[in-house]
């Protein structure tokens, strides 16, 4: 099969391919703001950014090198850091889902007056929603990558370089550590702590704290063999 072929042996083929494709085939980003975008007069935008068609930017801050594609809605009190990518249809800064019954048994909406802070080198997939905090901020750390169709509740904190794949749902006030991998269609209930370097298998339902370097799977998620070291 390899006759008359040139073979280059590398330690990490996927990493090497990523670097080759990025260097040879990906066009350099062109910055600018589409004339159909709507930008609040108080928004703070770096000059070197891209904002696609029909996107709305409220009283927000967008850092250098960030690319925001079309039909994105960014509410007030949102900060997006440097070199981020926000794909089409994402909504950042909408109200968290908080209600409490009053004396008459009617659901009363709890106002959410916090914001969303997205650090540097974060990628947010298409049609993903990130809710604003109730009193404090929802926080996404450096290097986090979020796939399409994810939901991140109010006051969630996600640690550096963690990965959320498609369809992940994270309940409010959950804290996720660094270098975690959350597989497709997993659900994490509100108010729990997932420590560093945790692997959560596909379709899992997480209902309790997970310690560092654990691998969990199932409904409810339980620890499985192996670790992430």
FIKOLZA-1660 file (N, C-alpha, C; in steps of 0.1 Angstrom, whole numbers, plus 5000, padded with zeros to 4 digits):
% residues 229
   i   px   py   pz ch aa at
   1 5008 4988 5000  A  X  N
   1 5000 5000 5000  A  X CA
   1 5009 5013 5000  A  X  C
   2 5020 5012 5007  A  X  N
   2 5029 5024 5008  A  X CA
   2 5039 5025 4997  A  X  C
   3 5039 5016 4987  A  X  N
   3 5048 5016 4976  A  X CA
   3 5047 5029 4968  A  X  C
   4 5059 5035 4966  A  X  N
   4 5059 5048 4958  A  X CA
   4 5052 5060 4965  A  X  C
   5 5051 5059 4978  A  X  N
   5 5045 5070 4986  A  X CA
   5 5055 5075 4996  A  X  C
   6 5054 5088 4999  A  X  N
   6 5062 5094 5009  A  X CA
   6 5054 5094 5022  A  X  C
   7 5061 5090 5033  A  X  N
   7 5054 5089 5046  A  X CA
   7 5062 5097 5056  A  X  C
   8 5055 5106 5063  A  X  N
   8 5061 5114 5074  A  X CA
   8 5055 5109 5087  A  X  C
   9 5064 5104 5096  A  X  N
   9 5060 5098 5108  A  X CA
   9 5060 5109 5119  A  X  C
  10 5049 5111 5126  A  X  N
  10 5049 5122 5136  A  X CA
  10 5043 5115 5149  A  X  C
  11 5045 5122 5160  A  X  N
  11 5040 5117 5173  A  X CA
  11 5025 5119 5174  A  X  C
  12 5019 5129 5168  A  X  N
  12 5005 5132 5170  A  X CA
  12 4999 5136 5156  A  X  C
  13 4994 5126 5148  A  X  N
  13 4989 5129 5135  A  X CA
  13 4978 5140 5134  A  X  C
  14 4969 5139 5143  A  X  N
  14 4958 5149 5143  A  X CA
  14 4963 5163 5145  A  X  C
  15 4972 5165 5154  A  X  N
  15 4978 5178 5157  A  X CA
  15 4985 5183 5145  A  X  C
  16 4993 5174 5139  A  X  N
  16 5001 5178 5127  A  X CA
  16 4992 5182 5115  A  X  C
  17 4981 5174 5113  A  X  N
  17 4971 5177 5102  A  X CA
  17 4965 5191 5105  A  X  C
  18 4961 5193 5118  A  X  N
  18 4955 5206 5121  A  X CA
  18 4964 5218 5118  A  X  C
  19 4977 5216 5121  A  X  N
  19 4986 5227 5118  A  X CA
  19 4988 5229 5103  A  X  C
  20 4989 5218 5096  A  X  N
  20 4991 5219 5081  A  X CA
  20 4979 5226 5074  A  X  C
  21 4967 5221 5078  A  X  N
  21 4955 5227 5072  A  X CA
  21 4954 5242 5076  A  X  C
  22 4956 5245 5088  A  X  N
  22 4956 5259 5093  A  X CA
  22 4966 5268 5085  A  X  C
  23 4978 5262 5083  A  X  N
  23 4988 5270 5076  A  X CA
  23 4986 5272 5061  A  X  C
  24 4980 5261 5054  A  X  N
  24 4980 5261 5040  A  X CA
  24 4966 5264 5034  A  X  C
  25 4955 5261 5041  A  X  N
  25 4942 5262 5035  A  X CA
  25 4932 5271 5042  A  X  C
  26 4935 5276 5054  A  X  N
  26 4926 5285 5061  A  X CA
  26 4929 5299 5057  A  X  C
  27 4920 5307 5052  A  X  N
  27 4922 5321 5048  A  X CA
  27 4924 5329 5061  A  X  C
  28 4932 5339 5060  A  X  N
  28 4934 5348 5071  A  X CA
  28 4921 5356 5073  A  X  C
  29 4918 5358 5086  A  X  N
  29 4905 5365 5089  A  X CA
  29 4906 5380 5085  A  X  C
  30 4894 5384 5079  A  X  N
  30 4893 5398 5076  A  X CA
  30 4884 5405 5086  A  X  C
  31 4888 5415 5092  A  X  N
  31 4880 5422 5103  A  X CA
  31 4871 5433 5096  A  X  C
  32 4860 5435 5103  A  X  N
  32 4851 5445 5099  A  X CA
  32 4837 5442 5105  A  X  C
  33 4828 5451 5103  A  X  N
  33 4814 5450 5108  A  X CA
  33 4804 5451 5097  A  X  C
  34 4797 5441 5095  A  X  N
  34 4787 5440 5084  A  X CA
  34 4777 5452 5086  A  X  C
  35 4772 5458 5075  A  X  N
  35 4764 5469 5076  A  X CA
  35 4750 5466 5081  A  X  C
  36 4746 5453 5082  A  X  N
  36 4733 5450 5087  A  X CA
  36 4734 5447 5102  A  X  C
  37 4746 5447 5108  A  X  N
  37 4747 5444 5123  A  X CA
  37 4742 5457 5130  A  X  C
  38 4736 5454 5142  A  X  N
  38 4731 5465 5151  A  X CA
  38 4740 5466 5163  A  X  C
  39 4746 5477 5165  A  X  N
  39 4756 5479 5176  A  X CA
  39 4751 5490 5185  A  X  C
  40 4750 5487 5198  A  X  N
  40 4746 5497 5208  A  X CA
  40 4757 5508 5208  A  X  C
  41 4753 5520 5210  A  X  N
  41 4762 5531 5210  A  X CA
  41 4772 5531 5221  A  X  C
  42 4769 5523 5232  A  X  N
  42 4778 5523 5243  A  X CA
  42 4787 5510 5243  A  X  C
  43 4785 5502 5233  A  X  N
  43 4794 5490 5232  A  X CA
  43 4808 5494 5230  A  X  C
  44 4817 5486 5236  A  X  N
  44 4832 5488 5235  A  X CA
  44 4838 5477 5226  A  X  C
  45 4841 5481 5214  A  X  N
  45 4846 5471 5204  A  X CA
  45 4860 5475 5200  A  X  C
  46 4869 5464 5200  A  X  N
  46 4882 5466 5195  A  X CA
  46 4881 5468 5180  A  X  C
  47 4891 5475 5174  A  X  N
  47 4890 5478 5160  A  X CA
  47 4892 5466 5151  A  X  C
  48 4900 5456 5156  A  X  N
  48 4903 5444 5149  A  X CA
  48 4894 5432 5153  A  X  C
  49 4881 5433 5149  A  X  N
  49 4871 5422 5151  A  X CA
  49 4863 5421 5139  A  X  C
  50 4856 5410 5139  A  X  N
  50 4846 5407 5128  A  X CA
  50 4832 5405 5134  A  X  C
  51 4822 5412 5129  A  X  N
  51 4809 5410 5133  A  X CA
  51 4800 5408 5120  A  X  C
  52 4794 5396 5119  A  X  N
  52 4787 5392 5107  A  X CA
  52 4773 5398 5106  A  X  C
  53 4766 5395 5095  A  X  N
  53 4753 5401 5092  A  X CA
  53 4742 5398 5102  A  X  C
  54 4734 5408 5105  A  X  N
  54 4722 5407 5114  A  X CA
  54 4725 5403 5128  A  X  C
  55 4737 5405 5132  A  X  N
  55 4741 5403 5146  A  X CA
  55 4738 5416 5154  A  X  C
  56 4734 5413 5167  A  X  N
  56 4731 5425 5176  A  X CA
  56 4741 5424 5188  A  X  C
  57 4747 5436 5190  A  X  N
  57 4756 5437 5201  A  X CA
  57 4751 5448 5211  A  X  C
  58 4748 5445 5223  A  X  N
  58 4742 5455 5233  A  X CA
  58 4754 5462 5239  A  X  C
  59 4751 5467 5251  A  X  N
  59 4762 5474 5259  A  X CA
  59 4772 5463 5264  A  X  C
  60 4780 5459 5255  A  X  N
  60 4789 5448 5257  A  X CA
  60 4803 5452 5253  A  X  C
  61 4813 5443 5256  A  X  N
  61 4827 5446 5253  A  X CA
  61 4832 5434 5245  A  X  C
  62 4839 5437 5234  A  X  N
  62 4844 5426 5225  A  X CA
  62 4859 5429 5223  A  X  C
  63 4867 5419 5226  A  X  N
  63 4882 5420 5226  A  X CA
  63 4888 5418 5212  A  X  C
  64 4900 5421 5211  A  X  N
  64 4908 5421 5198  A  X CA
  64 4908 5407 5192  A  X  C
  65 4907 5406 5179  A  X  N
  65 4908 5394 5172  A  X CA
  65 4896 5385 5173  A  X  C
  66 4885 5389 5179  A  X  N
  66 4873 5380 5180  A  X CA
  66 4865 5381 5168  A  X  C
  67 4859 5369 5164  A  X  N
  67 4851 5368 5153  A  X CA
  67 4837 5364 5158  A  X  C
  68 4827 5372 5154  A  X  N
  68 4813 5369 5157  A  X CA
  68 4805 5368 5144  A  X  C
  69 4800 5356 5142  A  X  N
  69 4793 5354 5129  A  X CA
  69 4779 5359 5129  A  X  C
  70 4771 5357 5119  A  X  N
  70 4758 5363 5117  A  X CA
  70 4748 5358 5126  A  X  C
  71 4737 5366 5129  A  X  N
  71 4726 5362 5136  A  X CA
  71 4729 5358 5151  A  X  C
  72 4739 5364 5156  A  X  N
  72 4743 5363 5170  A  X CA
  72 4736 5374 5178  A  X  C
  73 4732 5371 5191  A  X  N
  73 4726 5382 5199  A  X CA
  73 4734 5382 5212  A  X  C
  74 4740 5393 5214  A  X  N
  74 4748 5395 5227  A  X CA
  74 4741 5406 5235  A  X  C
  75 4737 5403 5246  A  X  N
  75 4729 5412 5255  A  X CA
  75 4739 5422 5262  A  X  C
  76 4733 5431 5270  A  X  N
  76 4741 5440 5278  A  X CA
  76 4749 5433 5288  A  X  C
  77 4759 5439 5293  A  X  N
  77 4767 5434 5305  A  X CA
  77 4774 5421 5301  A  X  C
  78 4779 5420 5289  A  X  N
  78 4786 5408 5284  A  X CA
  78 4800 5412 5280  A  X  C
  79 4810 5405 5284  A  X  N
  79 4824 5408 5280  A  X CA
  79 4829 5395 5273  A  X  C
  80 4834 5397 5260  A  X  N
  80 4840 5387 5253  A  X CA
  80 4855 5390 5251  A  X  C
  81 4863 5381 5254  A  X  N
  81 4878 5384 5254  A  X CA
  81 4884 5384 5240  A  X  C
  82 4897 5382 5240  A  X  N
  82 4905 5382 5227  A  X CA
  82 4904 5369 5220  A  X  C
  83 4905 5370 5207  A  X  N
  83 4906 5358 5198  A  X CA
  83 4896 5347 5201  A  X  C
  84 4884 5352 5203  A  X  N
  84 4873 5342 5205  A  X CA
  84 4865 5340 5192  A  X  C
  85 4858 5330 5191  A  X  N
  85 4849 5327 5179  A  X CA
  85 4835 5324 5184  A  X  C
  86 4825 5332 5179  A  X  N
  86 4811 5329 5183  A  X CA
  86 4804 5326 5170  A  X  C
  87 4798 5314 5169  A  X  N
  87 4792 5310 5157  A  X CA
  87 4777 5314 5156  A  X  C
  88 4772 5313 5144  A  X  N
  88 4759 5318 5141  A  X CA
  88 4748 5313 5150  A  X  C
  89 4739 5322 5154  A  X  N
  89 4727 5319 5161  A  X CA
  89 4730 5318 5176  A  X  C
  90 4742 5320 5181  A  X  N
  90 4744 5319 5196  A  X CA
  90 4738 5331 5203  A  X  C
  91 4733 5329 5215  A  X  N
  91 4728 5339 5223  A  X CA
  91 4735 5340 5236  A  X  C
  92 4741 5351 5239  A  X  N
  92 4749 5353 5251  A  X CA
  92 4744 5364 5260  A  X  C
  93 4740 5360 5273  A  X  N
  93 4736 5370 5282  A  X CA
  93 4721 5371 5284  A  X  C
  94 4713 5361 5279  A  X  N
  94 4699 5361 5282  A  X CA
  94 4696 5358 5296  A  X  C
  95 4684 5360 5301  A  X  N
  95 4681 5358 5315  A  X CA
  95 4682 5343 5318  A  X  C
  96 4687 5341 5331  A  X  N
  96 4687 5327 5336  A  X CA
  96 4672 5324 5339  A  X  C
  97 4670 5311 5340  A  X  N
  97 4656 5306 5343  A  X CA
  97 4654 5305 5358  A  X  C
  98 4648 5315 5363  A  X  N
  98 4646 5316 5378  A  X CA
  98 4633 5321 5381  A  X  C
  99 4625 5313 5388  A  X  N
  99 4611 5317 5392  A  X CA
  99 4609 5312 5407  A  X  C
 100 4600 5319 5414  A  X  N
 100 4596 5315 5427  A  X CA
 100 4581 5319 5429  A  X  C
 101 4574 5310 5435  A  X  N
 101 4560 5312 5437  A  X CA
 101 4557 5322 5448  A  X  C
 102 4548 5331 5445  A  X  N
 102 4544 5341 5456  A  X CA
 102 4533 5336 5465  A  X  C
 103 4528 5345 5473  A  X  N
 103 4518 5340 5483  A  X CA
 103 4505 5335 5476  A  X  C
 104 4502 5338 5464  A  X  N
 104 4491 5334 5457  A  X CA
 104 4493 5321 5448  A  X  C
 105 4506 5316 5449  A  X  N
 105 4509 5305 5441  A  X CA
 105 4513 5308 5427  A  X  C
 106 4515 5320 5424  A  X  N
 106 4518 5324 5410  A  X CA
 106 4533 5325 5409  A  X  C
 107 4539 5321 5397  A  X  N
 107 4553 5321 5395  A  X CA
 107 4558 5335 5393  A  X  C
 108 4567 5340 5402  A  X  N
 108 4573 5353 5401  A  X CA
 108 4587 5352 5395  A  X  C
 109 4589 5360 5385  A  X  N
 109 4602 5359 5378  A  X CA
 109 4613 5366 5387  A  X  C
 110 4624 5359 5389  A  X  N
 110 4636 5364 5396  A  X CA
 110 4645 5372 5386  A  X  C
 111 4646 5385 5388  A  X  N
 111 4654 5393 5378  A  X CA
 111 4669 5388 5379  A  X  C
 112 4675 5388 5368  A  X  N
 112 4689 5384 5367  A  X CA
 112 4697 5397 5363  A  X  C
 113 4705 5402 5372  A  X  N
 113 4712 5414 5370  A  X CA
 113 4727 5412 5369  A  X  C
 114 4732 5400 5369  A  X  N
 114 4746 5397 5366  A  X CA
 114 4748 5398 5351  A  X  C
 115 4760 5393 5347  A  X  N
 115 4764 5394 5333  A  X CA
 115 4771 5381 5329  A  X  C
 116 4778 5381 5318  A  X  N
 116 4786 5370 5313  A  X CA
 116 4800 5375 5310  A  X  C
 117 4810 5368 5315  A  X  N
 117 4823 5371 5311  A  X CA
 117 4829 5359 5304  A  X  C
 118 4834 5361 5292  A  X  N
 118 4840 5351 5284  A  X CA
 118 4855 5355 5282  A  X  C
 119 4864 5346 5286  A  X  N
 119 4878 5349 5286  A  X CA
 119 4884 5348 5272  A  X  C
 120 4897 5347 5270  A  X  N
 120 4903 5346 5257  A  X CA
 120 4903 5332 5251  A  X  C
 121 4904 5332 5238  A  X  N
 121 4906 5319 5230  A  X CA
 121 4894 5310 5233  A  X  C
 122 4882 5315 5235  A  X  N
 122 4871 5306 5237  A  X CA
 122 4863 5305 5223  A  X  C
 123 4858 5293 5220  A  X  N
 123 4849 5291 5209  A  X CA
 123 4836 5287 5213  A  X  C
 124 4825 5293 5208  A  X  N
 124 4811 5290 5211  A  X CA
 124 4804 5286 5199  A  X  C
 125 4798 5274 5199  A  X  N
 125 4792 5268 5187  A  X CA
 125 4778 5275 5184  A  X  C
 126 4773 5271 5172  A  X  N
 126 4761 5276 5167  A  X CA
 126 4749 5273 5176  A  X  C
 127 4740 5283 5178  A  X  N
 127 4728 5281 5185  A  X CA
 127 4730 5277 5199  A  X  C
 128 4741 5280 5205  A  X  N
 128 4744 5278 5219  A  X CA
 128 4739 5290 5227  A  X  C
 129 4734 5287 5239  A  X  N
 129 4729 5298 5248  A  X CA
 129 4736 5298 5261  A  X  C
 130 4741 5310 5265  A  X  N
 130 4748 5312 5278  A  X CA
 130 4740 5322 5285  A  X  C
 131 4734 5318 5297  A  X  N
 131 4726 5328 5305  A  X CA
 131 4735 5337 5313  A  X  C
 132 4730 5349 5316  A  X  N
 132 4736 5358 5325  A  X CA
 132 4734 5353 5339  A  X  C
 133 4743 5358 5349  A  X  N
 133 4742 5355 5363  A  X CA
 133 4730 5362 5370  A  X  C
 134 4726 5356 5381  A  X  N
 134 4715 5362 5389  A  X CA
 134 4720 5375 5395  A  X  C
 135 4730 5374 5404  A  X  N
 135 4736 5386 5410  A  X CA
 135 4751 5388 5405  A  X  C
 136 4758 5377 5404  A  X  N
 136 4772 5377 5399  A  X CA
 136 4772 5372 5385  A  X  C
 137 4784 5370 5379  A  X  N
 137 4785 5367 5365  A  X CA
 137 4786 5352 5362  A  X  C
 138 4781 5348 5351  A  X  N
 138 4785 5335 5345  A  X CA
 138 4799 5337 5339  A  X  C
 139 4807 5327 5341  A  X  N
 139 4822 5329 5338  A  X CA
 139 4827 5317 5330  A  X  C
 140 4833 5320 5318  A  X  N
 140 4839 5310 5309  A  X CA
 140 4854 5313 5308  A  X  C
 141 4862 5304 5312  A  X  N
 141 4877 5306 5314  A  X CA
 141 4884 5305 5300  A  X  C
 142 4897 5308 5300  A  X  N
 142 4905 5308 5288  A  X CA
 142 4905 5294 5282  A  X  C
 143 4904 5294 5268  A  X  N
 143 4906 5282 5261  A  X CA
 143 4895 5272 5261  A  X  C
 144 4883 5276 5267  A  X  N
 144 4872 5267 5267  A  X CA
 144 4866 5266 5253  A  X  C
 145 4862 5254 5249  A  X  N
 145 4855 5251 5236  A  X CA
 145 4842 5245 5238  A  X  C
 146 4832 5252 5232  A  X  N
 146 4818 5248 5234  A  X CA
 146 4812 5245 5220  A  X  C
 147 4806 5233 5219  A  X  N
 147 4800 5229 5206  A  X CA
 147 4787 5235 5204  A  X  C
 148 4780 5231 5193  A  X  N
 148 4767 5236 5189  A  X CA
 148 4756 5231 5199  A  X  C
 149 4745 5239 5200  A  X  N
 149 4733 5235 5207  A  X CA
 149 4735 5232 5222  A  X  C
 150 4744 5239 5228  A  X  N
 150 4746 5237 5243  A  X CA
 150 4738 5248 5250  A  X  C
 151 4735 5244 5263  A  X  N
 151 4729 5254 5272  A  X CA
 151 4737 5255 5284  A  X  C
 152 4741 5267 5288  A  X  N
 152 4748 5270 5300  A  X CA
 152 4740 5279 5309  A  X  C
 153 4736 5274 5321  A  X  N
 153 4728 5282 5329  A  X CA
 153 4734 5293 5337  A  X  C
 154 4726 5301 5344  A  X  N
 154 4731 5312 5351  A  X CA
 154 4742 5309 5362  A  X  C
 155 4752 5317 5363  A  X  N
 155 4762 5316 5373  A  X CA
 155 4771 5303 5372  A  X  C
 156 4771 5297 5361  A  X  N
 156 4780 5286 5358  A  X CA
 156 4794 5291 5357  A  X  C
 157 4804 5283 5362  A  X  N
 157 4818 5286 5359  A  X CA
 157 4824 5274 5353  A  X  C
 158 4831 5277 5342  A  X  N
 158 4838 5266 5334  A  X CA
 158 4853 5269 5334  A  X  C
 159 4861 5259 5339  A  X  N
 159 4875 5261 5340  A  X CA
 159 4883 5260 5327  A  X  C
 160 4895 5264 5327  A  X  N
 160 4904 5265 5315  A  X CA
 160 4904 5252 5307  A  X  C
 161 4903 5254 5294  A  X  N
 161 4906 5243 5284  A  X CA
 161 4896 5232 5285  A  X  C
 162 4885 5234 5291  A  X  N
 162 4875 5223 5291  A  X CA
 162 4867 5223 5278  A  X  C
 163 4862 5211 5275  A  X  N
 163 4854 5209 5262  A  X CA
 163 4840 5205 5266  A  X  C
 164 4830 5212 5259  A  X  N
 164 4816 5208 5260  A  X CA
 164 4812 5205 5246  A  X  C
 165 4808 5192 5243  A  X  N
 165 4804 5188 5230  A  X CA
 165 4789 5190 5228  A  X  C
 166 4784 5187 5217  A  X  N
 166 4771 5191 5213  A  X CA
 166 4760 5186 5222  A  X  C
 167 4750 5195 5224  A  X  N
 167 4738 5191 5232  A  X CA
 167 4740 5191 5247  A  X  C
 168 4751 5196 5252  A  X  N
 168 4753 5195 5267  A  X CA
 168 4744 5206 5274  A  X  C
 169 4738 5202 5285  A  X  N
 169 4730 5211 5293  A  X CA
 169 4736 5212 5307  A  X  C
 170 4739 5224 5311  A  X  N
 170 4745 5226 5324  A  X CA
 170 4736 5235 5333  A  X  C
 171 4731 5230 5344  A  X  N
 171 4722 5237 5353  A  X CA
 171 4730 5248 5360  A  X  C
 172 4722 5258 5365  A  X  N
 172 4727 5270 5371  A  X CA
 172 4736 5267 5383  A  X  C
 173 4746 5276 5384  A  X  N
 173 4755 5276 5396  A  X CA
 173 4764 5264 5397  A  X  C
 174 4765 5256 5386  A  X  N
 174 4774 5245 5386  A  X CA
 174 4788 5250 5383  A  X  C
 175 4798 5244 5389  A  X  N
 175 4812 5247 5387  A  X CA
 175 4819 5236 5381  A  X  C
 176 4826 5238 5369  A  X  N
 176 4833 5228 5362  A  X CA
 176 4848 5232 5362  A  X  C
 177 4857 5223 5365  A  X  N
 177 4871 5225 5366  A  X CA
 177 4878 5226 5353  A  X  C
 178 4891 5226 5353  A  X  N
 178 4900 5227 5342  A  X CA
 178 4901 5213 5334  A  X  C
 179 4903 5214 5321  A  X  N
 179 4906 5202 5313  A  X CA
 179 4896 5191 5314  A  X  C
 180 4883 5195 5315  A  X  N
 180 4872 5185 5316  A  X CA
 180 4867 5182 5301  A  X  C
 181 4862 5170 5299  A  X  N
 181 4856 5166 5287  A  X CA
 181 4842 5162 5290  A  X  C
 182 4832 5169 5284  A  X  N
 182 4818 5165 5286  A  X CA
 182 4812 5161 5273  A  X  C
 183 4809 5148 5272  A  X  N
 183 4804 5142 5259  A  X CA
 183 4790 5146 5255  A  X  C
 184 4786 5144 5242  A  X  N
 184 4774 5148 5237  A  X CA
 184 4762 5144 5245  A  X  C
 185 4752 5154 5246  A  X  N
 185 4739 5151 5252  A  X CA
 185 4739 5148 5267  A  X  C
 186 4750 5152 5274  A  X  N
 186 4751 5150 5288  A  X CA
 186 4743 5162 5295  A  X  C
 187 4738 5159 5307  A  X  N
 187 4731 5168 5315  A  X CA
 187 4737 5169 5329  A  X  C
 188 4739 5181 5333  A  X  N
 188 4745 5183 5347  A  X CA
 188 4736 5191 5355  A  X  C
 189 4731 5186 5366  A  X  N
 189 4721 5194 5374  A  X CA
 189 4728 5206 5380  A  X  C
 190 4719 5214 5386  A  X  N
 190 4724 5227 5391  A  X CA
 190 4731 5226 5404  A  X  C
 191 4741 5235 5406  A  X  N
 191 4747 5236 5419  A  X CA
 191 4757 5226 5424  A  X  C
 192 4763 5219 5415  A  X  N
 192 4773 5209 5419  A  X CA
 192 4787 5213 5414  A  X  C
 193 4797 5205 5419  A  X  N
 193 4811 5209 5415  A  X CA
 193 4817 5197 5408  A  X  C
 194 4822 5199 5397  A  X  N
 194 4830 5189 5389  A  X CA
 194 4845 5194 5389  A  X  C
 195 4853 5186 5395  A  X  N
 195 4867 5190 5396  A  X CA
 195 4875 5189 5383  A  X  C
 196 4888 5190 5384  A  X  N
 196 4896 5191 5372  A  X CA
 196 4898 5177 5365  A  X  C
 197 4900 5178 5352  A  X  N
 197 4903 5166 5343  A  X CA
 197 4893 5155 5345  A  X  C
 198 4881 5158 5345  A  X  N
 198 4870 5148 5345  A  X CA
 198 4865 5145 5331  A  X  C
 199 4862 5132 5329  A  X  N
 199 4856 5128 5316  A  X CA
 199 4842 5123 5319  A  X  C
 200 4832 5129 5312  A  X  N
 200 4818 5125 5313  A  X CA
 200 4814 5119 5300  A  X  C
 201 4809 5106 5301  A  X  N
 201 4805 5099 5289  A  X CA
 201 4792 5104 5282  A  X  C
 202 4790 5099 5270  A  X  N
 202 4779 5104 5262  A  X CA
 202 4765 5101 5269  A  X  C
 203 4757 5111 5269  A  X  N
 203 4743 5110 5274  A  X CA
 203 4742 5108 5289  A  X  C
 204 4753 5112 5296  A  X  N
 204 4753 5110 5311  A  X CA
 204 4744 5120 5318  A  X  C
 205 4739 5117 5329  A  X  N
 205 4731 5126 5338  A  X CA
 205 4739 5127 5351  A  X  C
 206 4745 5138 5353  A  X  N
 206 4753 5140 5365  A  X CA
 206 4745 5147 5376  A  X  C
 207 4745 5140 5388  A  X  N
 207 4736 5145 5399  A  X CA
 207 4744 5147 5411  A  X  C
 208 4757 5146 5411  A  X  N
 208 4765 5148 5423  A  X CA
 208 4779 5152 5419  A  X  C
 209 4787 5156 5429  A  X  N
 209 4801 5160 5428  A  X CA
 209 4809 5149 5421  A  X  C
 210 4819 5153 5413  A  X  N
 210 4828 5144 5407  A  X CA
 210 4842 5149 5410  A  X  C
 211 4850 5139 5415  A  X  N
 211 4864 5143 5419  A  X CA
 211 4873 5143 5407  A  X  C
 212 4885 5149 5408  A  X  N
 212 4894 5151 5397  A  X CA
 212 4899 5138 5392  A  X  C
 213 4901 5137 5379  A  X  N
 213 4906 5126 5371  A  X CA
 213 4897 5114 5371  A  X  C
 214 4884 5117 5373  A  X  N
 214 4874 5106 5373  A  X CA
 214 4868 5105 5359  A  X  C
 215 4863 5093 5356  A  X  N
 215 4856 5090 5344  A  X CA
 215 4842 5085 5348  A  X  C
 216 4832 5091 5343  A  X  N
 216 4818 5087 5347  A  X CA
 216 4810 5085 5335  A  X  C
 217 4799 5077 5337  A  X  N
 217 4790 5074 5325  A  X CA
 217 4777 5069 5331  A  X  C
 218 4766 5072 5324  A  X  N
 218 4753 5066 5327  A  X CA
 218 4743 5076 5333  A  X  C
 219 4731 5071 5336  A  X  N
 219 4720 5078 5342  A  X CA
 219 4714 5071 5354  A  X  C
 220 4718 5075 5366  A  X  N
 220 4727 5086 5369  A  X CA
 220 4742 5082 5367  A  X  C
 221 4750 5092 5364  A  X  N
 221 4764 5089 5361  A  X CA
 221 4771 5083 5373  A  X  C
 222 4779 5072 5370  A  X  N
 222 4787 5066 5380  A  X CA
 222 4801 5064 5375  A  X  C
 223 4810 5062 5384  A  X  N
 223 4824 5061 5380  A  X CA
 223 4827 5048 5373  A  X  C
 224 4835 5049 5362  A  X  N
 224 4839 5037 5354  A  X CA
 224 4854 5036 5355  A  X  C
 225 4858 5024 5350  A  X  N
 225 4873 5021 5351  A  X CA
 225 4881 5031 5343  A  X  C
 226 4894 5033 5348  A  X  N
 226 4903 5041 5341  A  X CA
 226 4903 5055 5347  A  X  C
 227 4913 5063 5343  A  X  N
 227 4914 5077 5347  A  X CA
 227 4919 5085 5336  A  X  C
 228 4921 5098 5338  A  X  N
 228 4925 5107 5327  A  X CA
 228 4939 5111 5328  A  X  C
 229 4947 5105 5336  A  X  N
 229 4961 5109 5338  A  X CA
 229 4969 5104 5326  A  X  C
% end
